[in-house]
Amino acid sequence: MRIAPAIVLLATLIVAPPLAAQQAAARPRLLDTLELPVQYERVLGQRLAYYETGPRSAPVVILIPSLTWDAHAWTQNVPALARSHRVIVIDPLGTGRSDKPVIDYKMDTWTGGFAEFMRLKGIDRAAFVGAVMGGALAVQMALDHPERVSAIVVAASNSGPGVHAGPVRNPGGGPGLAGTRASLLAQLHDSALVTDSVVAERFARRQQAGDAHTIRSHLADHRPRYTDAELARITVPALFVWCREDQVTPLSWGEDFAKPLPAGRLAVLEGCGHFPNLEQPEAFNRVVSEFLSTALGARTTRSRR
């Protein structure tokens, strides 16, 4: 497994532990779970599951996972972001531990719920950070409820503007363990991460998720890609985080996504595929923390509860 350059450099400056220990410490923990209690807020008649940590007076950051994942996908990112921010990780309606009503899951189904959640929690504005589908929801939130959004971070979303070169790959891989393995191999740059135990655990979690209707409903009526004109309406600071080796949503898509936003910028990470927050968590945490520090500044969020 290739070790990140920053880690290699650090090893030359200190007495390094055995190589096996270094590799184990550096290996991303793809399927860790949040060491936080799940909480619930009744939003528009449904229970919305969320996890919260960090200083309550700090700027609020709301993390949104991708479809087929849940709040625990942010486990490697929450501690770093919570040092300076009030971090709330949400299971969108129809996913994770949130209620899963049999309804149409459109973009405004989720953004309307997020806005109501913020009202109930007494949160005026928040930075929305999302991976893949969660990134598209961060963009949609900035369009649907701009008064609620202070900044956005979008990681590897396929909803950007323009004609995407080549077919949009579907890394679903089919059912069963073989399909789960194929999906992970398509999404991750480091194939050594796709161990038998990871495949088995990921397959077991997907079997237990109970979100099949949510996925089918949303994908059956997925909105068109964002246009340059739509994206130009988003004036808050915006960071797009892409992996150079992403084979699902190529880097050029991220470049096109960032350009139309007046305050958009692109951060490119090395040594990762479709999920930068999972596969290169330290680099992801660093660029996102630096961005949020500048974008949010000394803003605080008051609670009206």
Secondary structure, 3 states (H helix, E strand, C coil): CCCCHHHHHHHCCCCCCCHHHHHHHHCCCCCCCCCCCCEEEEECCEEEEEEEECCCCCCEEEEECCCCCCHHHHCCCHHHHCCCCEEEEEECCCCCCCCCCCCCCCHHHHHHHHHHHHHHHCCCCEEEEEECHHHHHHHHHHHHCHHHEEEEEEECCCCCCCCCCCCCCCCCCCCHHHHHHHHHHHHCCCHHHCCHHHHHHHHHHHHHHCCHHHHHHHHHCCCCCCCHHHHHCCCCCEEEEEECCCCCCCHHHHHHHHCCCCCEEEEEECCCCCCHHHHCHHHHHHHHHHHHHHHHCCCCCCCCC
